[in-house]
Structure formats: C-alpha cells, structure tokens
Amino acid sequence: MKRLFLILFCMGTLATTFTSCREDKDAGDEIEEAADEVGDEAEDIVD
C-alpha cells in the first residue's frame, strides 16, 4: 500500500511538472503586450 502511494505520488509530480500551465509567447506577442501596457499607463497619466 505504501509503495503504491509512493508510485502514484511520483507519477503525479512528474505529470504536473511536464504539463505545466505556462503560456508560450513569441517575441511579437511580448512586444505587443508591452506596448499595450505603456499605452494604458500613458492614458492614466493624462487623466
């Protein structure tokens, strides 16, 4: 029973590690997002 729990725990940990929920972005998406943030901050300053 202890061995089964250990095996399931290790498999769950490995599955979580390799199937993380990170979002993959390319350089274009990052630049666009940064430009949007700067634009929003500029609007806040003007207000």
N, C-alpha and C positions, 0 to 999 in steps of 0.2 A: 504494500500500500504506500509506504514511504517512497519507494523507488518510483512508482507510478506518478505520484505527485511531483517529484523532482523532475522527471522527464517532461511532464506536461508544463511545468513552470518554465523550464529551459526552452521548450519549443515556443511557448507564448512570448517569452522575452525576445527570442530570435525573430519571430514573426513581426513583433512590434518594431523592432529595430530596422528591419529591412523594408517594411511597408509604412514608413512614417508619412505624415500628412503634410509634408513640406510642399510648397507650391514652387514649381520650377518656372523661373522667369528668364527671358533672354535680355540682352542689353537694351534693346529697343523699348521693351516694356518698362524697364527700370528708369530709363531716361524720361519716358512719357509720364510715369508716376511722379518723378521728382519735379518735372515741370508743372504738373497739376498742383502739387503741394506749394510750390513757390507762388503760383498764381493765386491760390486761395489765401496765402499769407499776405500777399500784396493787397488783395481786396479787403482783408481785415484791417490792414494799416490805414487804408484810405478811409474806411468807415470811422 
